Each structure stands twice: as C-alpha cells, then as structure tokens.
Amino acid sequence: MHWYKKYMYTSRHIKDLFIICQEEHRPLRGNRIHNQVFFRYVPVASFYEEDLASQKIAAIQLVEAGLASIIEASEVVKLHRNTISEAMKAKQLLGIAHAIKDDRGRKQAIHYTPAMKAHITRLLEDHPDWTDAQIAVQAGKNLKSRVSRQAVARIRVSHFEAATKLSPPSKRDLMEIEAMTRHMEERITKHVQLSFNFNEEPELKKKVDDFVVESAPYANCATEEKALSQLQKGMATPYAGLFFYHLFTCELNFNQLFMGFKSGENDKSGENEQYRADEILLAILFGLAHGLPSIEAHKLLNPSQFGPLFGMPRSPDPVTIRGCLEQMAEQNLSESIIDKFALQVLKIGVIDPEVFFVDGHFLPYYGLSLISKGYHTVRRQVLKGNEIYVVSDIRKRPLMFITEGCEIDFRPIIERIADKIIGYGIDRPVLVFDRGGYGVHFFSELSLKADFVSWGKYVRDEDLSSLPDDKFRVGFRCGGGCYEIGEIDKELIESASTARKEGRQECSHIEVRMIVIRMIDEKTGKETGKRLSVFTSARNREAWKVAWFMLNRWGKSENFFKEIMAIFNFDYHPGYAIYEMEEQPLFDNPQVHIIRSAIKTLEKEIRRLEGECAILQLEYQKKEKAKILTKIKKIEAERQEKAEDKGGLEKRLEKLPAKLSLESLLDSPMSYCDLEKKRLYDLVQIIAYHARERLVEEFRQCYPRPQDVKQILDKITHKGGYVRLIGNTLVILLDWIERPAHRQAAENLCQRMNALGVMAQGRLHLRLHFAVAHKPLLGV
C-alpha cells in the first residue's frame, strides 16, 4: 500500500495536450498538486504546482519534444512565457542545472538611498563586533527611518566581501558571456571557412589558386548534391584530424573491398539515397579512430560534422548502423571479404611474408544464447565466449583472422590458416604458434604444405641439460636478452592411445629439428635460467632465426592483442547489447499505473458533473429559466468531453502490457550472438589498427622522438579544424598547434600526405590537401 493517497482535483485541455491534476495527500508534509500531461493519451511529462524546478523541466521537455510551443508550454505549467523562454536559453547555453535554478529576488538593498547606505556602511566599519540587528536599530534611530536587518546584511556582503574576493558571475552574466563567445566564434569561423585566412597562409593561398581551376565533382543524387554543397561552403569540424586515416583506406581501396554487399531494398530508384555498406563500415572505422567503444556511442557524435569524413551530409545513427550491419551479416560474405583484405595488404606491401604468428584471444560472451565455453586465461575461469585467431607478421601487423566458437580445436584452425595463406600466393609459409598446436599427427600433415615453429613439448629437462656446451656455437640478442642455441634432430612418435582415440590404426611420426635455447649473462658469460626447446620443420632456416621467431611470438603476437585492446574495445560484440542478463525480471509497466490513476480521476470528475447536472435539472423543473438550461448544456458538454478522454485512456490501456522486460525498459534490443557481425566489426577494427600503424610509419619521418611518436600522432589526428571543397580538392586546415615542435611535426606530416596524393574513400572520391594553421584561429 502506498504511503500517500491521491484525490481528484481537476482536468483540462490545451491544444493537443491533456492535463490531469491530482491532489497528493502526504502525512506531516502537507498536500501538493500533481499534474500529469498526456499527448494522445500517452504520458509525456509531469510537474507539481508551486514547484518551479519541476514546472520548468516539464515545459522544456514539451518544447524540445515538439509537443508544444513556448506559449502552450507556459499555459500548461502556469508560468509566464518569458520564464520558459529564459529557461530554454539557459539550458542551451549553461545546462539544465542553471535552467531550473531559482535566482529570482533582490540581490541588493534597492530601496535605500546612497546616503543611507553610506551611513550604514560607516556604522559597520565603526562597530565591527555589532550584529546586523544592532546596526539596523542604531541606523533607524540616526536616520529616523525603519531599517531592516536583511538590508544591513546585504550591504555588509556587498561592501566587505566584494572587497576581499571576487563574487562568481551571475547566471545572466554567464549567459551574456556564452552568447557573446558563440557570436564571435560564428563570425570568425565564417571568415576562416570562406577565406582560410589567406593573409596568414600564403602557401595555402597559392595551392588553392591551383585548385580553383579544377572542375567540381558531379553529384549523382540528392544526397551527394547536399554533401558537395556543404563542403563547398566550408565548415568547421572537430574531426578534421581524422582525415589522415584516409591514407590507408585509400591504399587499401576501401570502397572496392566491400562492393559485394547488396542493398537491403529492392527499389533501385532510391538506392543512391541510402547508406551503402562501405559507408556504414567507414562510419564505424572513423568512430573507432575517434575512440568510440561501441556502436551505441555514435549517438555522442555530431552527425553533420562527422558525415563529411566519408562524403555524406550526415553520419548514420546507432539504429541505422545496427540495421545495416544486420543486413550485411545475413549475406555471409565476411570470409570472402577477409580474404580480399589479406590479398590487398600483401599486394601493397603492408605485410612482411617471411613468417606468420598465429595466436588466439578469448572473447567473453554475456548474451542470452547457449554457446560453448572456453578458458579465460586472465580471469582463470571457464566462461561462455568465442575465440578469435589472428595471423600477424614479424612487424605485429595482422594479415587475417578467423573467429569461431570455443568448441573448435586450435589445430584445425592452424591448418585452415595455412591453406588460406597458400591460397594468397605464398608457397610454404612459416607458421609460429604456441604449445596449444602440438600434435605429432598434425605436425606430419602440416609439414607437407607449410613449415611450423612451436615450443617443444614432452621434453625432459634432463635431456635439455645433457646437451654439451660445444653444441651451442651461435649467439644472438632478442628483447634485451643474450641467448645461445644448439640444435639436434629429434623424432616425434605419437602414442598408441592418441592414435586410437583419433581413429587411426598406426601411430604417426615425424622427424623435426629441436632448437635448444639457453640464456647467457652478458657480464659473466655464464648460463642462467632454464633451457627451452623449439620444434620446427623448417630445414632451410638458420637455427638462430628459428629461435628468434619463437622468442618474438610473445612480443609480436601477444602484444598485438594488448595494443589493439588498449586502442579499441576489442572484446566488444556488436551482435548483442552489453546489458543482457541470463534471466530478465519483469517490471510493472509504469504507464499502466499513470493511466489507471488518470482514469480514476476522470471517473470522479464525471460523477461530480453528473451530480451538478442532476441538481440543475431539478431546479429547471421548478423554474424553467434559460440561464439554468445554459448551465446544464455547458456541464453536459464538459461531461461528454471528459467521457471521451476516459475512453481514449481506456483504449490506450488495453494496448499496454501489464509487465515489461528489462529489454523494453532500456529501450534497447537484445539480439543474440552473431559471429558474422563480430567478424565484420573485427575486420573494421583491424583496418583501423593498420591505418594508425601506417600513419605511425609516416610520422616517424616527421618527429625526432621515437618514444613519443604514437602519443603525439594521436593528438594531431584528434585536432579539429576547417574543411572546404575547392575544385575537386578537399582542403583540411588543422587548428593551431601551440607547441612549436609538435606544430612542425604536423606540418611535415601534412607535406608527406600531400606528396602521396591521398584520395578520400566513401561517397565522394575527392583529393585531400592538408595544412596547419600558422596563427591561432580564434586568438589568445
């Protein structure tokens, strides 16, 4: 039972809004009037009378939702329209806290003349130990006038505290400063957009003069026409630095990579007006580059400023991205696209084909589907999840990947990877993997088409220790350590039980090279630590090279996962919402309670009106006066209106479920695990990783401190600036960079990018030209 009871008060209509007022009886704290606002019998806002904060919030909600004008909202909440207008403006400029703040009332003693204030000030200075009440009494006697204690307090604050510290600006002062700042920024931004401040950018002016003679690109549809118009006018954007990522997307030919996807609509006439697959994935890529951890985070972007990154007037919202990703996943093209990506990165020389590291990473799953469980090595527990196996080169750059459930063994994955790499045109690749791929029969089959390097397994420490010192003839450095290696041939024989378990009558065997590694103290030259063994089938590789490959597995393969997880939210699964639960509890539908309460109020209103009408009808029977008949008709019309409102609410109530799941309350669909979506999303993450690494490669030639290259590059790529389409060239002017060394590095990077002739990917195939502002654009 509720701790308060509600009683009927009244109801009213204002345009399309229907307001029901109810009295809430609260023990010990007095009654208050609660107002519930409905639009088409759906509750949209509520407020309490004589509660300024709730009245302002309700009015702002109604206006921002487009359900009422400022005048109509002021009538609903019973405040002056100027109050609502000022609250809207304060929320826009300073936030909701300043909008609902009640700062009305006197700020100083306005009814006292300067002479009276001066006299009270002298009394305060002469008697600092007196209270405000004592000062008020003495001032009243001296001035022969009534002086209030509050007036003395205001004068004390304004005179003494203002002299010792600066008072914070009022809300009106803050609004004036904010409005003035925005006006100045708009004027200066417009100037920079239209002219690029050529007086301070003579080199850029010379380039722009060359671009003017170029023919402008042709728009094939209304969407392209709108995007071109937007760019030709010029615009300020906080995402200007992200255009650098087009260096790798251009080299990768991103548009062609995803041309195989078909539109989800059968109507060809509107095809050019919709987001294409490559544009959706470019939006995800640039979101990753901007640091967005999920698809849902795209709602934090300014779509009109983010869209020009890939040639669209606006970027897609999370609902659109999810819908398009669903359509792409249904076509099951991820595997072929990953193969196309691998072929392209090999073709452009991004990947070093000398050796390939194969490693898996566990992806925890928190969705509702019943899927296989795997071992989470960090948490050291078994969890539901999937496994992603990434193939990377000696420079830690990924070639391709396979995402599968945890029920699939590592060895079949390695064999699939070997077949794929051979299919990419690399004969007999060298694959490096850890002990999880150990298997004698597997080694014997894999060695027919590829060379493998893996840690030795089932080798006794005594056998390694018994290797004489004269076998260790070669030494090398790796990762700051000194190593010596020895080599012997070793025959691996499968156990009979393993063979029978896998359905073979004969035991497999293979002869491998066993590389023994021992660590050497550089100062003493003595052996330290435990010896390690490496198995390999590579006969044409030097022993130290094989050992070097194996020792680099951690740095090149494991560290890839660490780095990509530090940059992106690599565990994120786009196929389900993060708030999914194993058992979703059901909650009472809050709208049901609101509407039922409103129906009860209307029923009481109708009964009251029926009673008044019955009394008037009796009076009319006694005295047939026109005035009484007019009242009866008016009350009957009011009763009929309330009956219609009651019927509308009852129809709405019939459509509402009594209980809601957490899914409905969060207003977020909880989809099931879909590996196809995960594969597409992971491919975009890997492309974003490559794009950043490609920029790092260029930036190393521009900045002399190698330890800070990635940190400074990220600052540059996250700079805002101004873009404008001149001819067929999109000019990107980055904001002023204060530190000279960083500014010079950014200018060097722009020169290298311009020399490479970067073309933007996406809807508009534009050439990009980069520059850095030589002066602060907004002044300091």
C-alpha positions in Angstrom: 0.0 0.0 0.0 1.3 3.5 -0.9 2.2 5.9 1.9 0.0 8.5 0.3 -3.4 8.7 -1.3 -4.4 10.6 -4.4 -7.6 12.6 -4.6 -9.4 14.1 -7.6 -8.7 17.8 -8.3 -9.5 18.8 -12.0 -8.5 18.2 -15.6 -8.1 20.5 -18.7 -7.1 20.6 -22.4 -4.5 22.8 -24.1 -4.4 22.2 -27.8 -3.3 18.5 -28.2 -2.3 18.2 -24.6 -4.5 16.8 -21.9 -3.6 17.6 -18.3 -4.9 15.9 -15.2 -4.4 17.5 -11.8 -4.5 15.3 -8.7 -4.1 16.1 -5.1 -1.5 14.1 -3.2 -2.0 13.7 0.5 1.3 13.5 2.3 1.2 13.0 6.1 3.2 15.5 8.1 4.4 17.4 5.0 1.2 18.8 3.6 -0.7 18.2 0.4 0.5 19.1 -3.1 -1.0 19.2 -6.5 0.5 16.8 -9.1 -0.1 17.5 -12.8 0.2 14.7 -15.4 0.5 15.8 -19.0 -0.7 13.4 -21.8 -0.3 13.7 -25.6 -2.7 11.4 -27.4 -3.3 9.7 -24.1 0.3 8.9 -23.7 2.0 10.3 -20.6 4.8 12.7 -21.7 5.5 15.0 -18.7 4.6 15.7 -15.1 5.1 18.5 -12.6 4.0 19.9 -9.2 2.2 23.2 -8.8 4.2 25.8 -7.0 7.4 23.8 -7.7 9.4 26.0 -10.0 12.0 23.4 -10.9 9.6 20.7 -11.9 7.5 23.2 -13.9 10.5 24.4 -15.9 11.6 20.8 -16.6 8.2 19.8 -17.8 7.9 22.9 -20.1 11.4 22.2 -21.5 10.5 18.6 -22.2 7.3 19.6 -24.0 9.0 22.2 -26.2 12.1 20.1 -27.0 9.9 17.1 -27.9 8.0 19.3 -30.3 4.7 18.7 -28.5 4.1 22.3 -27.6 5.2 25.8 -28.4 6.7 28.0 -25.7 3.4 29.8 -25.2 1.5 26.5 -25.0 4.0 25.1 -22.6 3.8 28.2 -20.4 0.0 27.7 -20.2 0.4 24.0 -19.3 2.8 24.7 -16.4 1.2 28.1 -15.5 4.4 30.2 -15.8 5.0 33.3 -17.9 6.2 32.5 -21.4 9.3 34.7 -20.8 10.2 32.5 -17.9 10.0 29.4 -20.2 12.0 31.2 -22.9 14.7 32.2 -20.5 14.9 28.6 -19.1 15.2 27.2 -22.6 18.0 29.6 -23.4 19.8 28.9 -20.1 19.6 25.2 -20.7 21.1 25.6 -24.2 23.9 27.8 -23.0 24.7 26.7 -19.5 22.9 23.3 -18.9 19.8 22.1 -17.1 21.1 23.0 -13.7 21.1 26.7 -14.5 17.8 26.4 -16.3 15.9 25.2 -13.2 17.8 27.4 -10.7 15.6 29.9 -8.9 17.7 33.1 -8.8 14.8 35.5 -8.6 14.6 38.1 -5.8 16.5 41.1 -4.7 20.3 41.0 -4.8 20.9 44.2 -3.0 19.1 46.8 -0.8 17.4 48.7 -3.7 15.0 50.8 -1.5 17.9 52.6 0.3 19.4 55.9 -1.0 23.2 56.1 -1.4 23.3 58.4 1.7 21.5 55.8 3.8 23.8 53.0 2.5 26.9 55.2 3.3 25.7 55.8 6.9 25.0 52.1 7.4 28.5 51.3 6.0 30.1 53.7 8.4 28.3 52.1 11.3 29.5 48.7 10.1 33.1 49.9 10.0 33.0 51.7 13.4 31.3 48.7 15.1 32.6 45.5 13.5 31.5 43.5 16.6 27.8 44.5 16.3 25.3 42.2 14.8 23.1 43.2 11.9 20.1 43.7 14.2 22.1 46.1 16.4 23.3 48.1 13.3 19.7 48.2 12.0 18.4 49.6 15.3 21.1 52.3 15.6 20.8 53.3 11.9 17.0 53.6 12.3 17.4 56.0 15.2 20.1 58.1 13.4 18.2 58.2 10.1 14.7 58.4 11.7 13.6 55.7 9.4 12.9 52.0 9.6 16.0 49.9 8.6 15.6 46.1 8.3 18.2 43.6 9.4 18.1 42.0 5.9 19.1 45.3 4.3 22.1 45.6 6.7 23.1 42.0 5.8 23.0 42.8 2.0 25.1 46.0 2.5 27.6 44.1 4.6 28.0 41.4 1.9 28.2 43.9 -1.0 30.7 46.2 0.8 33.0 43.9 2.7 33.0 40.6 0.9 33.2 42.1 -2.5 36.4 44.0 -1.4 38.1 40.8 -0.3 37.1 38.3 -3.0 35.5 38.3 -6.4 32.0 37.0 -6.4 31.1 34.4 -9.1 29.3 35.7 -12.1 25.5 35.5 -12.1 23.5 33.3 -14.4 22.7 36.4 -16.5 26.4 37.3 -16.7 27.3 33.7 -17.8 24.6 33.7 -20.5 25.8 37.0 -21.9 29.4 35.8 -21.9 28.4 32.5 -23.6 26.2 34.2 -26.1 28.9 36.7 -26.9 31.5 34.0 -27.3 29.3 32.0 -29.6 28.6 35.0 -31.7 32.3 35.9 -32.0 33.2 32.3 -32.8 30.5 32.1 -35.5 31.8 35.3 -37.1 35.4 34.2 -37.0 34.6 30.7 -38.1 32.6 32.0 -41.1 35.6 34.2 -42.0 38.0 31.3 -41.8 35.6 29.0 -43.6 35.3 31.3 -46.5 38.8 32.7 -46.8 41.0 30.3 -44.8 42.8 33.4 -43.5 45.0 33.6 -46.6 46.8 36.6 -45.3 48.5 34.3 -42.7 48.6 31.3 -45.1 50.4 32.4 -48.3 51.4 28.9 -49.2 47.9 27.6 -48.8 46.6 30.5 -50.9 48.9 29.5 -53.7 47.7 25.9 -53.6 44.1 27.0 -53.5 44.6 29.1 -56.6 45.7 25.9 -58.4 42.7 24.0 -57.1 40.1 26.6 -58.3 40.7 25.8 -61.9 39.7 22.1 -61.3 36.3 21.0 -62.3 34.0 20.3 -59.4 32.8 16.8 -58.9 29.4 15.8 -60.3 26.5 14.8 -57.9 24.7 11.6 -58.9 21.8 12.1 -56.4 20.3 14.5 -53.9 22.5 13.1 -51.1 25.7 13.8 -53.0 24.5 17.2 -54.0 23.8 18.1 -50.4 27.2 16.8 -49.3 29.0 18.8 -52.0 27.1 21.9 -51.2 28.0 21.6 -47.6 31.7 21.1 -48.3 31.9 23.8 -51.0 30.6 26.4 -48.4 33.2 25.2 -45.9 32.6 24.1 -42.4 34.3 23.8 -39.0 34.6 20.3 -37.6 36.2 18.8 -34.5 37.0 15.7 -36.5 39.4 17.3 -39.1 42.4 15.3 -38.0 40.7 12.0 -38.7 41.0 12.7 -42.4 44.6 11.4 -42.1 43.2 7.9 -41.7 42.3 8.1 -45.4 45.9 7.4 -46.2 45.5 3.7 -45.5 41.8 3.4 -46.7 43.0 4.9 -50.0 45.8 2.4 -50.3 43.6 -0.4 -49.3 40.9 0.7 -51.8 38.3 0.5 -49.1 35.3 1.1 -51.4 36.1 -1.8 -53.6 36.7 -4.1 -50.6 33.0 -4.0 -49.6 31.4 -3.7 -53.1 30.0 -7.3 -52.8 27.2 -6.3 -50.4 23.7 -5.8 -51.8 21.3 -3.2 -50.6 18.5 -4.3 -48.4 15.9 -2.5 -50.5 14.5 -3.9 -53.8 13.7 -0.4 -55.1 16.6 0.7 -57.3 15.4 4.2 -57.6 16.3 5.2 -54.1 19.5 3.2 -53.9 21.8 6.2 -54.1 20.0 7.9 -51.3 20.7 5.1 -48.8 23.9 4.4 -46.8 26.0 1.8 -48.6 27.8 -1.0 -46.8 31.2 0.8 -47.3 29.8 4.0 -45.8 28.4 2.2 -42.7 31.8 0.5 -42.2 33.7 3.7 -42.8 31.5 5.4 -40.1 32.5 2.6 -37.7 36.1 2.9 -38.7 36.3 6.6 -38.0 34.3 6.1 -34.8 37.0 3.7 -33.7 39.7 6.2 -34.7 37.9 8.8 -32.6 37.8 6.5 -29.6 34.2 5.3 -29.6 33.9 2.0 -27.7 30.7 0.7 -29.3 28.1 1.3 -31.9 25.8 2.9 -29.3 28.5 5.6 -28.7 27.9 7.0 -32.2 24.9 8.9 -30.7 27.6 11.1 -29.0 28.8 12.4 -32.4 27.7 15.5 -34.3 26.4 13.7 -37.4 26.5 16.7 -39.7 30.2 17.3 -38.8 31.1 13.6 -38.8 29.5 12.6 -42.1 31.9 14.6 -44.4 34.7 12.3 -43.3 33.3 9.8 -45.8 31.4 12.1 -48.1 27.9 12.1 -46.6 25.9 15.1 -45.3 25.3 13.2 -42.0 26.7 10.1 -40.4 24.4 7.2 -39.5 22.9 6.9 -36.1 23.3 3.6 -34.0 19.9 2.3 -35.1 20.8 2.7 -38.7 24.3 1.1 -38.2 22.8 -1.9 -36.4 20.1 -2.3 -39.1 22.7 -2.2 -42.0 25.1 -4.5 -40.1 22.2 -7.0 -39.7 21.6 -6.9 -43.5 25.3 -7.4 -44.2 25.5 -10.3 -41.8 22.6 -12.1 -43.5 24.7 -12.2 -46.7 27.5 -14.2 -45.1 30.3 -12.5 -47.0 32.7 -11.9 -44.2 35.1 -14.8 -45.0 35.5 -13.7 -48.7 36.0 -10.1 -47.7 38.7 -11.0 -45.1 40.4 -12.9 -47.9 40.2 -9.9 -50.2 41.6 -7.7 -47.4 44.5 -10.2 -46.9 45.3 -10.2 -50.6 45.3 -6.4 -50.8 47.6 -5.8 -47.8 50.0 -8.4 -49.2 49.8 -6.6 -52.6 50.6 -3.1 -51.2 53.4 -4.4 -49.1 51.9 -3.8 -45.7 52.6 -7.4 -44.5 56.1 -9.0 -44.4 55.5 -12.6 -45.6 58.7 -14.0 -44.1 56.9 -15.5 -41.1 53.4 -15.6 -39.7 52.4 -15.7 -36.0 49.2 -17.5 -35.1 47.6 -16.8 -31.8 44.1 -16.9 -30.3 42.3 -14.5 -28.0 39.3 -15.4 -25.9 36.2 -13.1 -26.3 33.9 -13.4 -23.3 30.2 -13.5 -24.2 27.5 -12.1 -21.9 24.5 -12.7 -24.1 21.5 -15.0 -23.8 22.5 -17.6 -26.3 23.7 -21.0 -25.2 27.2 -21.2 -26.7 30.3 -23.2 -25.9 32.5 -22.2 -23.0 36.2 -21.5 -23.2 39.0 -20.8 -20.7 39.7 -17.2 -19.9 43.4 -17.1 -19.2 43.4 -13.8 -17.4 40.4 -14.5 -15.1 41.5 -18.2 -14.9 37.9 -19.4 -15.2 35.7 -21.1 -17.8 33.2 -18.7 -19.4 30.9 -18.6 -22.4 32.6 -17.0 -25.3 34.2 -17.2 -28.7 37.8 -17.3 -29.9 39.5 -15.1 -32.5 42.6 -16.4 -34.1 44.7 -13.6 -35.6 47.6 -14.1 -38.1 50.2 -11.3 -37.8 53.6 -10.7 -39.4 57.0 -10.0 -37.8 56.1 -6.3 -37.5 53.0 -7.2 -35.5 50.6 -6.3 -38.3 47.6 -8.6 -38.8 47.1 -10.3 -42.1 43.8 -12.1 -41.5 41.8 -13.7 -38.7 39.3 -16.4 -38.0 36.5 -16.1 -35.4 35.0 -19.3 -34.2 33.3 -20.9 -31.2 35.4 -22.4 -28.4 34.3 -25.9 -29.3 36.8 -25.9 -32.3 40.3 -27.1 -31.6 43.3 -24.9 -32.3 45.0 -27.4 -34.8 42.2 -27.4 -37.4 42.3 -23.6 -37.3 46.1 -23.6 -38.0 45.5 -25.9 -40.9 42.8 -23.7 -42.3 45.1 -20.7 -41.9 47.9 -22.5 -43.8 45.6 -23.3 -46.7 44.4 -19.7 -46.8 47.9 -18.2 -46.8 48.9 -20.6 -49.6 45.8 -19.5 -51.4 47.1 -15.9 -51.1 50.1 -16.9 -53.2 52.7 -17.6 -50.5 54.4 -21.0 -51.1 55.3 -22.9 -47.9 54.7 -20.3 -45.3 56.3 -20.4 -41.9 53.8 -20.5 -39.1 54.7 -19.8 -35.4 52.3 -20.9 -32.7 52.4 -22.0 -29.0 52.1 -25.4 -27.4 48.3 -25.4 -27.9 49.0 -26.6 -31.5 51.2 -29.5 -30.5 50.3 -32.8 -32.2 52.5 -35.4 -33.9 50.0 -36.4 -36.5 49.1 -32.7 -37.0 52.8 -31.8 -37.4 53.2 -34.6 -40.0 50.3 -33.4 -42.1 51.1 -29.6 -41.7 54.7 -30.2 -42.7 53.6 -31.4 -46.2 52.5 -27.8 -47.1 53.9 -25.4 -44.6 56.8 -25.1 -42.1 55.9 -24.7 -38.4 57.8 -23.4 -35.4 56.4 -24.2 -31.9 57.6 -24.7 -28.4 58.9 -28.2 -27.6 56.6 -30.4 -25.5 57.1 -33.6 -23.6 60.9 -33.0 -23.5 62.5 -33.8 -20.2 64.7 -31.2 -18.5 67.5 -33.8 -18.2 67.6 -34.3 -22.0 68.0 -30.5 -22.5 70.6 -30.2 -19.7 72.6 -33.1 -21.2 73.3 -31.2 -24.4 77.1 -30.4 -24.3 78.4 -26.9 -24.4 80.2 -27.4 -27.8 76.7 -27.7 -29.4 76.0 -24.0 -28.6 78.0 -22.3 -31.3 75.7 -19.4 -32.2 74.6 -16.5 -30.1 72.1 -13.6 -30.7 70.2 -10.9 -28.9 66.4 -10.7 -28.6 64.3 -8.4 -26.4 67.3 -7.2 -24.3 68.5 -10.7 -23.5 71.5 -12.7 -24.8 71.0 -16.3 -26.0 73.0 -19.2 -27.3 71.5 -22.0 -29.3 72.2 -25.6 -30.1 70.5 -28.0 -32.5 69.8 -31.7 -32.7 67.4 -33.8 -34.7 64.5 -35.5 -32.9 61.9 -38.0 -33.9 58.4 -37.4 -32.5 56.3 -40.5 -32.2 52.6 -40.5 -31.5 51.3 -42.6 -28.6 49.1 -45.6 -29.4 46.3 -44.3 -27.2 46.2 -40.9 -29.1 46.1 -42.7 -32.4 43.2 -45.0 -31.4 41.4 -42.0 -29.9 41.5 -40.2 -33.2 40.6 -43.3 -35.2 44.0 -44.4 -36.6 45.4 -47.8 -36.6 49.0 -46.7 -37.0 50.9 -44.2 -34.9 52.2 -41.1 -36.8 55.8 -40.0 -36.5 57.8 -37.1 -37.8 61.5 -36.0 -37.6 61.9 -32.4 -36.6 64.7 -30.0 -35.7 64.9 -29.4 -32.0 66.5 -26.0 -31.3 67.7 -25.7 -27.7 67.9 -22.2 -26.3 69.9 -21.1 -23.2 70.1 -17.6 -21.7 73.6 -16.1 -21.1 74.5 -13.5 -18.5 76.2 -10.8 -20.6 78.7 -9.8 -17.9 79.8 -13.2 -16.7 79.2 -15.2 -19.8 77.6 -18.0 -17.8 74.3 -19.8 -18.4 71.3 -18.6 -16.4 67.8 -20.0 -16.1 66.1 -23.0 -17.6 66.8 -24.2 -21.1 64.0 -24.1 -23.7 63.3 -26.2 -26.7 61.7 -25.3 -30.0 60.4 -27.8 -32.6 60.4 -26.9 -36.3 60.1 -28.5 -39.7 61.9 -25.6 -41.5 65.1 -27.1 -42.9 66.2 -24.1 -44.9 66.1 -21.6 -42.0 69.1 -20.9 -39.8 68.7 -22.2 -36.2 69.1 -18.8 -34.6 66.4 -17.4 -37.0 64.0 -20.1 -35.9 64.8 -19.4 -32.2 64.4 -15.7 -32.9 61.0 -16.3 -34.5 59.8 -18.3 -31.4 61.1 -15.7 -28.9 59.3 -13.0 -30.8 56.0 -14.7 -30.6 55.1 -13.0 -27.4 56.2 -9.5 -28.5 54.7 -9.7 -32.0 51.6 -11.8 -31.4 50.5 -11.4 -27.8 51.4 -7.7 -27.7 49.2 -7.2 -30.8 46.2 -8.1 -28.7 47.3 -5.9 -25.8 47.8 -2.9 -28.1 44.6 -3.3 -30.1 42.6 -3.8 -26.8 44.3 -0.6 -25.4 43.3 1.4 -28.5 39.9 -0.2 -29.3 37.3 -2.1 -27.3 38.3 -5.4 -29.0 36.1 -7.6 -26.8 33.0 -5.6 -27.8 30.4 -7.7 -29.6 28.1 -5.8 -31.9 25.6 -8.6 -32.0 24.2 -8.0 -28.5 23.7 -5.2 -26.1 26.1 -5.1 -23.1 23.2 -5.1 -20.5 21.8 -8.5 -21.4 21.0 -10.8 -18.5 20.7 -14.5 -18.1 17.2 -14.2 -16.5 15.4 -11.0 -17.3 13.0 -10.0 -14.5 9.6 -8.4 -15.4 8.7 -5.0 -14.1 5.3 -3.3 -13.7 4.6 -1.1 -16.7 4.9 2.5 -15.3 2.5 3.9 -17.9 -0.2 1.5 -16.7 -0.2 3.0 -13.2 -0.2 6.6 -14.6 -3.1 5.9 -17.0 -5.2 4.0 -14.4 -4.8 6.8 -11.9 -5.9 9.3 -14.6 -9.0 7.2 -15.4 -10.0 7.2 -11.7 -9.7 11.0 -11.6 -11.8 11.3 -14.7 -14.5 9.0 -13.3 -14.7 11.2 -10.2 -14.9 14.3 -12.4 -17.7 12.7 -14.4 -19.6 11.7 -11.3 -19.2 15.2 -9.9 -20.5 16.8 -13.1 -23.4 14.3 -13.3 -24.4 15.3 -9.7 -24.3 19.0 -10.6 -26.3 18.4 -13.7 -29.0 16.4 -11.8 -29.3 19.3 -9.3 -29.7 21.8 -12.0 -32.3 19.7 -13.8 -34.4 19.6 -10.7 -34.1 23.4 -10.4 -35.1 23.7 -14.1 -38.2 21.6 -13.5 -39.2 24.1 -10.8 -38.2 27.2 -12.6 -37.7 26.9 -16.4 -35.1 29.7 -16.7 -32.8 30.0 -19.8 -29.8 30.6 -17.5 -30.2 27.3 -15.8 -30.6 25.5 -19.2 -27.4 27.1 -20.4 -25.5 25.8 -17.3 -26.9 22.3 -17.9 -25.7 22.3 -21.5 -22.3 23.6 -20.5 -21.9 20.9 -17.8 -23.1 18.2 -20.2 -20.6 19.3 -22.8 -17.8 19.2 -20.2 -19.0 15.7 -19.0 -19.1 14.5 -22.6 -15.5 15.8 -23.2 -14.2 14.0 -20.1 -16.0 10.8 -21.1 -14.2 10.9 -24.4 -10.9 11.4 -22.6 -11.7 8.5 -20.4 -12.5 6.3 -23.4 -9.2 7.3 -25.1 -7.2 6.4 -22.0 -9.0 3.1 -21.7 -8.2 2.2 -25.3 -4.6 3.1 -24.7 -4.6 1.0 -21.5 -5.8 -2.0 -23.5 -2.8 -1.8 -25.8 -0.3 -1.7 -22.9 1.2 -4.8 -21.4 0.9 -5.0 -17.6 4.5 -6.2 -17.3 7.7 -5.2 -19.1 11.0 -6.9 -19.5 14.3 -5.1 -18.9 14.7 -5.0 -22.6 11.7 -2.8 -23.0 12.6 -0.5 -20.1 16.1 0.1 -21.6 14.6 0.7 -25.0 17.4 -1.4 -26.4 17.0 -4.6 -28.5 18.9 -7.5 -27.1 20.0 -9.5 -30.1 21.7 -13.0 -30.0 25.3 -13.8 -30.6 26.1 -13.4 -34.3 29.6 -14.3 -35.3 29.1 -12.8 -38.7 28.6 -9.3 -37.2 31.6 -9.8 -35.0 33.7 -10.8 -38.0 32.7 -7.7 -39.9 33.3 -5.4 -36.9 36.6 -7.0 -36.1 37.7 -6.6 -39.7 37.0 -2.8 -39.4 38.9 -2.7 -36.1 41.9 -4.4 -37.8 41.7 -1.9 -40.7 41.6 1.0 -38.2 44.7 -0.6 -36.5 46.5 -0.8 -39.8 45.5 2.8 -40.7 47.0 4.1 -37.4 50.2 2.0 -37.9 50.5 3.4 -41.4 50.3 6.9 -40.1 52.9 6.0 -37.4 55.2 4.8 -40.2 54.9 8.2 -41.9 55.1 10.2 -38.7 58.4 8.6 -37.6 59.9 10.6 -40.5 58.4 13.8 -39.1 59.1 13.7 -35.4 62.6 13.1 -33.8 61.5 11.4 -30.5 60.6 7.8 -31.3 59.2 7.1 -27.9 56.5 9.8 -28.2 55.6 9.2 -31.8 52.2 7.5 -31.2 51.2 9.8 -28.4 51.9 13.0 -30.5 50.3 11.5 -33.6 47.1 10.7 -31.7 47.0 14.4 -30.6 47.3 15.6 -34.1 44.7 13.2 -35.5 42.2 14.3 -32.8 42.6 18.0 -33.7 39.7 20.0 -35.0 39.9 22.4 -37.9 38.2 23.6 -41.1 37.4 21.9 -44.4 36.4 23.3 -47.7 36.0 21.8 -51.1 37.8 23.8 -53.8 37.5 22.3 -57.2 38.0 18.6 -56.8 40.2 19.0 -53.7 39.1 19.0 -50.1 41.3 21.3 -48.2 41.7 20.4 -44.5 43.1 23.2 -42.3 44.0 21.9 -38.8 43.7 24.2 -35.8 46.7 26.0 -34.5 49.1 23.7 -32.5 50.8 25.7 -29.7 53.9 23.7 -29.1 56.5 24.5 -31.9 58.0 21.0 -32.1 54.5 19.4 -32.5 53.4 22.1 -34.9 56.5 21.5 -37.1 55.9 17.7 -37.0 52.3 18.2 -38.0 53.4 20.4 -40.9 55.9 17.8 -42.0 53.2 15.1 -41.9 50.9 17.3 -44.0 53.6 17.7 -46.6 54.2 13.9 -46.8 50.5 13.2 -47.0 50.1 15.8 -49.8 53.0 14.3 -51.7 51.3 10.8 -51.5 48.2 12.2 -53.2 45.6 10.8 -50.7 42.1 10.3 -52.1 39.1 10.2 -49.7 37.1 7.0 -49.6 33.3 6.9 -49.4 30.6 8.6 -51.4 32.7 11.4 -52.8 36.1 10.5 -54.4 37.9 13.7 -53.5 41.6 14.5 -53.3 42.8 15.6 -49.9 45.1 18.5 -49.1 46.3 19.0 -45.6 47.6 22.2 -43.9 48.2 23.5 -40.4 47.1 27.0 -39.3 50.1 29.3 -38.8 48.2 31.5 -36.3 45.6 30.8 -33.6 42.3 30.9 -35.4 40.3 32.4 -32.5 43.1 34.3 -30.9 44.6 34.0 -27.4 
